[in-house]
Amino acid sequence: TLVGCLTIEEPTADPPFFGHDSRLFSLNRPCYSPQTAEKHDSKGESLATVSILGQPPRVRHGVAIALLPRRSHFSLAAMTFTLNLPTTQRLLDRMFNRAIVATLCVLCVMPVTNANAQDDPHQPVIEATLPALAGIVHWIAPDATVQCLLPAGADPHHFHPGPRQIERIQQAQLLLRSSRDDVAWFGHISVAKLPVLDLWSSAQHGAHDHAWLLPVDVYAQIPHVMSTLQRLLPQHISITDEATLMTDIAAVSQSWQAVMDVLRQRGVIMQHPSWKPLFEYYHVPILAVLESNNIGHSHGYHAQDLDKALQQIKQHPQALLIADRRHDDAGLKWLQRHHPTSSLVYLEPVGVCEQTWPELMQQNIAWLQAALQASKAD
């Protein structure tokens, strides 16, 4: 359906004849007015501010709105066009009024929907404690309805669900969590009647913290997530085939490998240990971690920790400083002030709810690549 802004002009002088069709209307072409006609006949100088052949054209503006259907909502669109009619004021007013009436009729009869409304109100709702876990579901089942408990930008170490969030959890059809990482603020919530898929349990021997950052750990959980979604979701919700998922994981692994090959020669110093398992997996030297490794807590650091890290960076001047976008970066900035040639990069270990897992990985890889390229140029 066409949506547009309608401009109707009544020139004070008769327009030149451009042919029968052009006399009626013109699209994507400047409208005729005495000013534009004079401009084309002159040496090209703009005469827009000069009064020629009397007063400037009287302009009538009409607004036509169209609702363009999308998958789960309607969007507004607009296109500008101009209609030139050498007619009387009465005809212009009549057309203008009819355009307004037509617009109101369209708005009255078209359904209004919410952009965030679900296509199927009976579709199961999946609640994920962390956006990165929701990203795994978005990746496997793009049309599934997934909600994130942790708000965008919130620090998972200091977050506590409110009453409305707890009520939303209890109304979900599946809870997706990683108890190794959310136990500090989620352990007291009762989910006895709710199906729970704990991808990386705090009781699981050998599991990593922030395990979703390791492609190998995600690879191991793919069959469990797929089978759970196949049982939960209705048949019309498509699930990505396993071969495609394996291809995505391989691509992410190769991208990480290319970055880690460079970092193995330089080493890293971290503010927070969220990325530690990933760098250890690729055998990148971790010269220092300023914050504690306690799950769900951030105990800060001491002066001796900064002194040791400063000595390390003096011995390894090419080491990269790794900051976490959701944590305090004061320690790394202190090191950078005392060693100005050091490069500091901010990574995002948790992501946002609408982001798929491969998108989260590639985003962080791109940030690391840019930091390495910039430090190489310096």
N, C-alpha and C positions, 0 to 999 in steps of 0.2 A: 504494500500500500504506500502511495507516495505521500510524503510529509514535506511541507515546505513553507517558506515565507513568501507570500505573494505581494508583489509591489505593482501597483497600478498607477500609471502616470498619465496626466492630461497636459500635454505641452501647450505652451501659450502661442506657438506657431505651428503651422502644419509641417509634419515630418516629410522628408524627401521620400519619393517612391522607390522602394527597393524591390518591387515585385509583389505579386498578390499575397504570397504566404508571409513574406517578411513584414508586410504592413500589419498583419494580424498579431504576430508575436515573434520574439527572438529569444533563443536560449544560448547561454554562455557567450553573449556578445554585449558590449556596452549599449545601453538603451539610448535612443535618440533623445537629444535635447538641443536647444539652440546652442548651448555651450559646446557640446561634443561635435556638432556639425561644423561650427566655426573652427574648432580645433583641427579637424581633419582638412579643412580648406586653407588653413594658415600654414605657417612654417613649422608647425609642430609645437609652438609654445602653449603652455597651459593657460586657458582663459576661464578657468572654473569660477574665479571670484568676480568676473566681470559680468555686469548685467547687459544681456544682449537680447534684442527683440522683446523688450518688456521684462516682466518679472520672471524668476526661475519657475520651472514647472511645478504645478501643484501635485503633490504625491499622496496617493491613498495606499495604506499598508493593510494587508490582511494576513491572518495567520491560519494556516492549515496544518493540522497535526495528524500524523499517521502512527499507528502502533504496529511495530514490526514484531512478529512472533519470534521468540527464541525458545530454547529447549524448556525452560522453566519459568519464563517471564516474558513480558513485552517490553521492548525498548523504544525510545523516542528517536526519530531521525529527522533531519531537516535538509532541505535543498532550496537554494535561492534561485528564483527565476523572475523575469520581468515581462510584463504584458503591456504593450503600447496600443492604446485604442483612441483614435481621433473621434471621440464621441462626446456626448453632452454630459453635464454634471449629474443629471438625473440617472442616466444609465450607469455611470460610474458608482454612484451611491447604491443603486440597486444591486449591482454585482458584488460590491463590498459587503452589503448586508446579507446577501445569500451565502457568501463565503463563511461569514461568522455563524450563520444558522447551520450550515453543513458541518462545520467543525464541532459545534455543540452536539449535534446528532450523533456524530461518530463517537464522541467521548461518552455519550449516554449509553450507547448500545454495546460498546466494546467491553469485554471483561477486564477487570483490573486485578492483577495478581502481584504477589510479592516476589522480588527477585530471589529471595532466599527460600521461598516456599518449596516444599518437596513436590516432585511430580506425582508421587504416590504417597498419600498420607499414611498408608498402612505399611510402608517400607520399613524394615527394621533399622533401628538407630544404633550405631556403634559409638561408644564413648571411649576415647583414648586419653590416658593420663598425660601423655607428652605429644607435642606436634610431630616429632620424628616418627612415632609409632603410627599416628594417623597417616603420615606420608607413605608408610608401607602399604596401608589399606588402599589409599588413593591410587597407588601404583598398580596394585593387583586387581582392584575392582574400581575403576574410575567413576562409576555411577553410584557407588554405595554412599549412604548418608553417614558421615563421620563427624563427630564433635570432639573438640579438644578441651580438656579440663584446664590445662595450664594456659593462661592468657598470653597473647602475643607480647614479647618483650619481658615477661616476668622472670624473675630469678627463681629457679626451682628449689633453691636452698632456703628461700624465705617465703615461699608461697604456702598458703593454707586455704583449702576450699571453704567457701561460704555456704550458708544453708541452701540457697537456690541451686548451687552447683551440686551439692550432695543430693538434693531431690532429683536433679536431672540425671545423675548417675544411676539412681535407683529405678528410674523409668526406662533406662536403655535396655536393649535386648542382648548386648554383649559389651563387656568391659575388656579393653586391651591395655595391658600395662607391662611395666618392667620393674618388678619389685626391688631389684638391686638399686634402682635409681629413684624411685618414688616412695619408698617405704617411710621416709622421715615425715612426710606430710600426708600420706595416704593410708598409713597402717591402721589408723584409728577409725576409719570409715567402714561401716558394716555393709558387706556385699554378699551376705549369705545366700540370698535368693537369686543372685545375678550370675549368669554364666561368665566366667573369667578366663581369658587367655593370657597367661603370664609368660611372655616370651623369654625373659631372662630373670629367673627367680633368684631371690636372695639366698635360697637354700641350694641352688644349683652349683655343684662343685666345678670349679674351673671357669665359671662364667666371668666375663669382663664387665666392668662398669662402662656405661655408655656403649654397649655392645653394638648398637645400630650403626656406629661409625666404622665398624669393621665389615667389609664385604663378605668375608668368610663366615662371620657369625650370622649375617642376614641370610646368606645362602643356606645355612643349616636350618633356619626357621621357615623358609618358604613353604615346604610341604605342609607344615602345621597350620599356617595361616590360610593357605589355599583350601585345605579340607574343612576348616572351620567356616570360612566364608561360603563355601559351596553348600553346606548344611543350613546356614542361616539365611542367606539371601534368596529371594525369589528367582525363578528361572530367567525372567526377562532382564536381570542384572548380569551383564557379561563379566566374565573373569578372564584376565589375560592368561594366555597359555604359558605353560612352564618354560617352553623353549625360548620365548621372547624374554621372560624374566631372567633366565640364565644369560642370555645375550647382553642384557642391560648390566648385570652384575659383572660380567667379564669386561665390558667397556669401562665401568667405574674402576675396577681393579687395575686395568692397564693405565688409566689416567693417574691414579694414585702412585703406581709404580714409577712412572716417568718423573713425577715430582720428588718422590723419595730418593731416587737415584742421585739427585742433586743435593738433597738435604743430608744424605749420609756423609758427604764430604764436609759439611759445615756444622752440623749439630743444631740443637734448639734449646731454648730456655723458655719455660712455660710459667704463666701466672697460675693456672688452674690445671689439675690433672685430667680433665675430661678427654683430651686427645692423647693421653699417654699410652693407652693400649694400642692405638693405631700406629703411632710412631715406633713403639717397641716391636710390633709385628713386622714392620719393614726395616728393622734394625737401624733406625736413625738414632744417633747418640743424643740422649736427653741429659744435658749438662746440669740442669737445675729445674726444680718445680717449687715455686714460691709458696703456694698454699698447700694445706694438708690434704690427705687423700681419704679423709673420713667421708663415708657415704652420707650425703644429705646435709653435710655441715661444712662451713667455711671458717676455719679458725684463724685465718690470716697468716702472718709471717713475722719473724723477728729480725732484729737488726743484723744478727749474725748470718741469717739466711741471705740477706741482700749483699753482705760483704763477700760471702762465698760465691754468690752468683756473679758479682762484679769481677772477682778473680778469674772465674771461668771464662767470662766474656773477653777479658784481656788476653787470656791464653788462646781463645778461639774467636778472633775478631770478626769472622764471617758468620758466626752463629746467628740464627734467626730468632727473634723474640715473638712468641706465640701468645696472643691475648684472646680472651673469651669475651664475646660481645655481651654476655649476660653477667659478667663479673667485674669487680673493681680491677683497674689496670694501673694503679698507682705505683706498684712495685716495678713493673716493666718500664714505666715512664721515668722513674728514678734511675734505673740502669741506663736508659737511653740518654738522659742528661749527663751522666758521668762517662758515657761512651757514645758520643754523638754519631759515630759511623754505623752503629747498629741499626738494623731494619726491624720495624715493628709491624706485624700483620694481625688483623682481627678476624677470627673465625667464628662461625655460628654452629654450635654442636646440636642444637635442638630444632631449629627451623621454625616455620610457621605452619599452621594447620592445613592450608590449601596446597602446600608444596609436596610433591612426590619425593620419595626417597632418592631416586637418581638425580633429581633437580637439586636437592640439598647437597648431595655429594659433589656434583659438578660445580655448584656455586662456590664451595669452599676450595676446591681444586683451582678454580680460576683466580681466587684471591691469593692463594699461595704462589701460583705462577706469576701473577702480576708483581708480587713482592720480590720474588727472586729476580725477575727481569729488571725491576727498578734498582735493586741493590747491585746487580751486575753492571748496569749503566753507570752507577756512581763510582 
